């Protein structure tokens, strides 16, 4: 009887340990739920990274545009500008909305580009900037809506430098809306150029 009792007690201990081992592990349903959660989190992370990459070209294009505007401002104050008309500028047109031009006007007196015309024979082309793929200018807006142009130039002339937009003193600023299309999704940023020499990214 003593041996049987000890055997029964030993059996119960093994059963208890076996039950604990079973409770300490993961069931098939728990593993399945954990796998689903990991897949969902991975998908969210992938979407977030993809959206950030899509905006990267737009952000870099806008930053490069602002740096080129500052470059033209600086050139109008450089010693080289004293040997010419001292006029530097940028030319934009919606007819070629994926590029813009940096130019120098060596004519004296200067003859700025007109609203919808840029004559390469009369202006020295410094550089043509091509925007990244799927990045483009979508619209140009001024403080006077009826003067919103399809083409325009921003001109900087020493010694201030004086800023003129399309040779129109009534225009105090112009907004360049830059967009990037990815399928049906459109990302956009706005660069505002003011005649007070201020530049803003919105």
C-alpha positions in Angstrom: 0.0 0.0 0.0 2.8 2.3 0.8 4.5 1.6 -2.6 1.2 2.2 -4.4 0.6 5.5 -2.6 4.1 6.7 -3.4 3.6 5.7 -7.1 0.2 7.5 -7.2 1.9 10.6 -5.7 4.7 10.4 -8.2 2.2 10.1 -11.0 0.4 13.1 -9.9 3.6 15.2 -9.8 4.5 14.2 -13.4 1.0 15.1 -14.5 1.3 18.5 -12.7 4.7 19.2 -14.4 3.3 18.2 -17.7 0.3 20.6 -17.3 2.7 23.5 -16.3 4.8 22.8 -19.3 1.8 22.9 -21.5 0.6 26.2 -20.0 4.0 27.8 -20.3 4.1 27.3 -24.1 2.1 29.0 -27.0 -1.0 27.6 -28.5 -1.5 27.5 -32.3 -4.0 30.3 -32.0 -1.7 32.5 -30.0 1.1 32.0 -32.6 -1.4 32.8 -35.4 -2.5 36.0 -33.7 1.1 37.1 -33.1 2.0 36.5 -36.7 -1.0 38.6 -37.9 0.0 41.5 -35.6 3.6 41.3 -37.0 2.3 41.4 -40.6 0.1 44.4 -39.8 2.9 46.3 -38.1 5.3 45.5 -41.0 2.7 46.7 -43.5 2.2 50.0 -41.6 6.0 50.5 -41.5 6.3 49.8 -45.2 3.6 52.3 -46.1 5.2 55.0 -43.9 8.6 54.5 -45.5 7.1 54.4 -49.0 5.3 57.7 -48.4 8.5 59.3 -47.0 10.4 58.1 -50.1 7.7 59.5 -52.4 8.1 63.0 -50.8 11.9 62.9 -50.8 12.2 64.0 -54.5 9.7 66.8 -53.9 11.5 68.1 -50.8 14.9 68.0 -52.4 13.6 69.8 -55.6 12.1 72.5 -53.5 15.2 73.0 -51.4 17.4 73.1 -54.5 15.0 75.7 -56.0 15.4 77.9 -53.0 19.2 77.5 -53.1 19.2 78.6 -56.8 17.1 81.6 -56.0 19.6 82.6 -53.3 22.4 81.9 -55.8 21.0 84.5 -58.2 20.6 87.0 -55.4 24.2 86.5 -54.5 25.5 86.8 -58.1 23.7 90.2 -58.5 25.9 91.4 -55.6 29.2 89.8 -56.8 32.1 91.8 -58.2 31.5 90.2 -61.6 28.1 92.0 -61.8 30.0 95.3 -61.9 31.3 94.4 -65.3 27.9 93.8 -66.8 24.3 94.9 -66.2 24.4 93.2 -62.9 21.1 91.4 -63.6 20.6 87.8 -62.7 17.4 85.9 -62.7 15.3 82.7 -63.0 12.8 81.9 -65.7 9.8 79.6 -65.4 7.1 78.5 -67.8 4.2 76.0 -67.5 4.9 75.0 -71.1 7.9 73.2 -69.8 6.8 72.7 -66.2 9.5 70.2 -65.3 12.4 72.7 -65.7 13.5 76.2 -65.1 16.4 78.5 -66.3 19.1 80.5 -64.5 20.2 83.4 -66.6 22.3 86.5 -66.8 21.2 89.6 -68.7 24.3 91.2 -70.1 22.5 93.8 -72.1 22.9 97.4 -71.0 20.3 98.7 -70.3 19.0 95.3 -69.3 16.2 93.7 -71.2 14.4 91.2 -69.0 12.5 88.2 -70.3 8.8 89.1 -71.1 5.8 87.4 -69.7 5.6 84.5 -72.1 8.8 84.7 -74.0 12.4 83.8 -73.3 14.9 84.6 -76.0 18.1 82.6 -75.5 19.9 84.8 -78.1 19.6 87.9 -75.9 20.4 86.3 -72.5 23.3 84.2 -71.3 22.1 80.9 -70.1 23.8 80.0 -66.8 22.1 76.6 -66.3 19.0 74.7 -67.1 17.6 72.9 -64.0 15.5 69.7 -64.7 13.2 68.6 -61.9 13.2 65.0 -60.7 10.8 62.5 -62.3 7.1 63.2 -61.7 7.9 66.5 -60.1 6.6 69.6 -61.8 5.3 73.2 -61.4 1.5 73.1 -61.5 0.5 76.8 -61.1 2.0 80.2 -60.5 -0.1 82.6 -58.3 0.6 86.2 -57.5 -1.0 88.7 -55.0 -3.1 89.9 -58.0 -5.1 86.8 -59.3 -5.7 88.3 -62.7 -2.0 88.6 -63.2 -1.3 84.9 -62.6 1.1 84.1 -65.4 1.9 81.0 -67.4 5.5 82.2 -67.7 7.4 84.6 -65.6 10.9 85.7 -64.6 12.3 86.8 -61.3 15.1 89.3 -61.7 17.7 90.5 -59.2 19.7 93.6 -59.9 22.4 95.2 -57.7 23.0 97.1 -55.6 20.0 96.3 -53.2 19.3 93.8 -55.0 16.1 95.0 -56.5 13.6 92.3 -57.2 11.2 92.4 -60.0 8.6 89.8 -61.1 7.7 90.1 -64.8 8.7 93.7 -64.8 5.5 94.5 -62.9 5.9 96.6 -59.7 2.3 95.8 -58.7 3.3 92.2 -58.0 4.7 91.8 -54.5 5.0 88.1 -54.4 4.5 85.0 -56.5 3.8 81.4 -55.3 5.3 78.5 -57.2 3.2 75.4 -56.5 5.5 72.3 -57.0 3.8 68.9 -57.1 4.8 65.3 -57.3 2.4 62.7 -58.7 2.5 59.1 -57.6 -0.4 57.2 -59.2 -3.6 59.0 -58.0 -1.8 60.7 -55.1 -0.4 64.2 -55.5 2.0 65.8 -53.0 2.6 69.5 -53.1 4.7 72.3 -51.7 4.7 76.0 -52.3 7.6 78.3 -52.7 6.8 82.0 -52.2 9.2 84.6 -53.7 8.6 88.1 -52.4 10.0 91.3 -53.9 11.2 92.1 -50.4 13.9 89.4 -51.0 12.1 87.0 -48.6 11.6 83.4 -49.7 9.3 81.0 -47.9 8.5 77.3 -48.2 4.9 76.4 -47.4 
